[in-house]
Amino acid sequence: MHPSVWLVGAGPGDPELLTLKAVRILAQADIVLVDDLVGEGVLHYCPQAQIIRVGKRGGCRSTPQSFIQRLMLRYARQGLTVIRLKGGDPGIFGRSGEEIEWLARHGIACGIVNGITAGLAAATACNIPLTLRGIARGVSLVTAHTDDDSPPPWEALARSGTTLVVYMGVTRLDDISRQLQEGGLPGHTPVCMIENASLPYQRQIDSTLHEMPADGQAAGLRSPAILIIGSVAAQAGTQATSCSEYRSCMIPCSQEA
């Protein structure tokens, strides 16, 4: 059955990071339900579609998930090609599982198009390898924000020996720092905080696990931002210009190559 609804990953914001498949599917769209974090340049690939903004951003007023799902179902039943356009990748903190299950219960076929997740884009934009032979043999992607407000298993993550890539952690820097240190991760562990990854106004703030809350506050770190915690974060900025104020620097996308 040909899907009438597509869950498409828009990547971290830079339209050049779209996949060819995403561009092709966007060109076929009748309706595009757009997340708040989707870069405006991405919408140039679906000029014929009706754009409906259904923003969802941590800490802000969001469109209810149930309403978004009803919209997908309504338009799909009208025979239209519907795209749920998500920042990053649909399968990484993108609610794809519950949307696919809900649509399937209503007899609607759904396809998925992967996108580059913000954690990966943030790392590569700052020249950070998330794995590095002899130093980091794995990666843990974790969100600091959950619907029931329960914390991730920070102590177990501290002992995992993996690079930690933390999404939606800007408002919880104190808790993250404290609990990871209580779990045994040294306070001098390198940290890189990346705001608006891949966009022209991307900011990079280099710190340590102990200093992360103070440095984040001093720099005015805001969402959307990614935290990369681990020895590999010391690799950050090997090709980037730097400035001393707040240990941060502005990295134009045009200079990342």
C-alpha positions in Angstrom: 0.0 0.0 0.0 1.4 3.4 -1.0 1.7 5.6 2.1 -0.7 8.5 2.3 1.2 10.0 5.3 4.9 10.5 5.5 7.0 11.2 8.6 9.9 13.2 7.2 13.0 14.3 9.0 14.0 17.8 8.1 17.3 17.7 9.8 18.7 20.3 12.2 17.8 23.3 10.1 20.3 23.7 7.3 18.3 22.7 4.1 21.5 21.4 2.5 21.4 18.5 5.1 18.1 17.2 3.7 18.2 13.8 2.0 17.3 13.4 -1.7 14.4 11.2 -0.7 13.1 14.0 1.6 13.2 16.5 -1.2 11.4 14.1 -3.5 8.6 13.4 -1.0 8.2 17.1 -0.1 7.7 17.9 -3.8 4.7 15.5 -3.8 3.0 16.9 -0.7 -0.5 18.3 -0.5 -0.4 19.1 3.2 2.7 19.7 5.3 2.3 19.7 9.1 5.5 21.6 10.2 7.3 21.4 13.5 8.5 24.5 15.2 12.2 23.6 14.8 12.1 23.0 11.0 14.3 25.5 9.1 12.4 27.9 6.9 14.7 27.0 3.9 13.3 23.4 4.0 9.9 24.7 3.1 11.2 25.9 -0.3 11.0 22.3 -1.4 7.2 22.1 -1.1 5.9 25.4 -2.6 2.7 23.8 -3.8 1.6 22.4 -0.5 -0.6 23.9 2.2 1.6 24.6 5.2 0.1 24.0 8.7 2.4 24.9 11.6 2.0 22.6 14.5 4.9 23.8 16.7 6.2 21.7 19.5 9.1 23.0 21.5 10.1 22.1 25.0 9.3 24.7 27.6 6.8 26.5 25.3 3.1 26.2 24.5 2.7 23.4 22.0 0.1 22.0 19.7 -1.4 19.0 21.4 -0.2 15.7 20.0 -3.7 14.3 19.7 -4.8 17.3 17.6 -1.8 16.7 15.2 -2.7 13.1 14.8 -6.4 14.0 14.0 -5.2 16.4 11.4 -3.1 13.7 9.7 -6.0 11.3 9.7 -8.5 13.9 8.4 -6.4 14.9 5.4 -5.3 11.4 4.6 -8.9 10.3 4.4 -9.5 13.0 1.9 -7.0 11.3 -0.4 -4.3 13.9 0.1 -0.6 13.2 0.5 0.3 14.4 4.1 3.7 15.1 5.4 4.5 15.4 9.1 7.7 17.4 8.8 9.9 17.0 11.9 13.1 18.6 13.0 16.0 16.2 13.1 15.0 12.5 12.6 11.4 11.2 13.2 12.7 8.2 15.2 14.8 10.2 17.7 12.6 12.0 20.2 10.2 12.6 17.3 7.1 10.7 18.5 7.2 8.6 15.3 6.3 5.4 17.1 3.1 6.6 18.6 2.1 8.3 15.3 2.7 5.2 13.2 0.7 3.1 15.7 -2.2 5.5 15.9 -2.4 5.8 12.1 -2.2 2.0 11.6 -5.2 1.6 14.0 -7.2 3.8 11.7 -6.1 2.0 8.5 -3.7 4.7 7.3 -0.4 3.6 5.7 2.6 5.6 6.8 6.2 5.9 5.5 9.3 7.3 7.2 12.1 9.4 5.7 15.1 9.7 7.9 16.8 13.0 8.7 20.1 14.0 10.3 19.4 14.3 14.0 20.5 17.5 15.8 22.9 15.7 18.0 25.0 14.4 15.1 24.8 17.7 13.2 25.9 19.6 16.3 28.9 17.4 16.8 30.1 17.5 13.3 29.5 21.3 13.0 32.0 21.6 15.8 34.5 19.0 14.6 33.6 16.6 17.3 33.7 12.8 16.5 31.1 11.2 18.7 33.1 8.0 18.7 36.9 7.9 18.7 39.1 4.8 18.8 40.5 4.2 22.2 38.5 7.0 23.8 34.7 6.7 23.0 33.4 3.4 21.8 29.7 4.3 21.8 27.1 7.1 22.0 24.1 7.5 24.2 21.3 9.8 23.0 19.2 11.0 25.8 16.5 13.6 26.4 16.4 15.5 29.7 12.7 16.4 29.2 10.0 13.8 29.6 6.2 14.0 29.7 6.1 12.7 33.3 9.1 14.8 34.3 11.0 11.7 35.4 14.8 12.0 35.1 16.9 9.8 32.9 19.2 7.3 34.6 22.1 9.8 34.9 24.2 7.7 37.3 24.0 4.7 34.9 24.9 6.9 32.0 27.8 8.3 33.9 29.2 4.8 34.2 28.4 3.8 30.6 31.7 5.0 29.1 29.9 6.4 26.1 29.7 9.9 24.7 26.5 11.5 26.1 24.5 13.6 23.6 21.7 15.3 25.6 18.7 16.9 24.0 16.4 19.4 25.7 18.7 19.9 28.6 19.1 23.7 28.7 16.8 24.3 31.7 18.3 21.4 33.7 22.1 22.0 33.5 22.4 22.0 37.3 20.7 18.7 37.7 22.5 17.0 34.8 25.9 18.2 36.1 25.2 17.2 39.7 23.8 13.7 38.9 26.5 12.8 36.4 29.2 13.7 38.9 27.4 11.8 41.6 27.4 8.9 39.2 31.2 9.0 39.0 31.8 11.2 35.9 34.7 13.6 36.8 33.9 17.3 37.0 36.7 18.0 34.5 35.0 16.0 31.8 34.8 18.1 28.6 31.5 19.5 27.6 30.4 21.3 24.4 27.1 23.1 24.3 25.8 23.9 20.8 22.9 26.2 20.2 21.0 26.3 16.9 23.2 23.6 15.3 23.9 24.0 11.5 22.3 27.4 11.3 24.1 30.7 10.5 23.7 31.9 14.1 25.0 28.7 15.6 26.8 29.1 19.0 29.4 26.8 20.6 30.2 27.0 24.3 33.1 24.9 25.5 33.1 24.0 29.2 33.5 21.1 31.7 30.9 19.1 33.5 31.5 21.0 36.7 31.4 24.4 35.1 28.6 23.7 32.6 25.7 25.3 34.6 27.6 28.5 35.2 29.0 28.8 31.7 25.6 28.0 30.2 24.0 30.7 32.3 26.7 33.3 31.6 26.4 32.7 27.9 22.6 32.9 27.9 22.3 29.4 26.4 18.9 29.0 24.9 16.9 26.2 23.3 17.3 24.5 20.9 20.7 23.3 22.1 22.6 20.1 22.3 25.0 19.1 25.1 27.9 16.8 24.2 29.5 15.4 27.3 32.6 13.2 27.2 36.3 13.2 26.3 35.6 13.7 22.6 34.2 17.1 23.4 37.8 18.3 23.9 38.1 18.0 20.1 35.7 20.8 19.6 36.6 23.9 17.6 39.8 22.6 16.0 38.9 24.6 12.9 36.6 27.2 14.5 37.4 30.7 15.5 37.1 31.4 19.1 36.5 34.3 21.5 37.1 34.6 25.2 33.7 36.1 26.2 31.7 33.3 27.9 34.0 30.8 26.2 31.7 31.0 23.2 32.1 31.6 19.5 29.9 32.3 16.6 30.4 29.8 13.8 28.8 30.8 10.5 27.7 27.8 8.4 29.6 29.1 5.5 32.9 28.5 7.4 32.1 25.0 8.5 33.4 23.4 5.4 
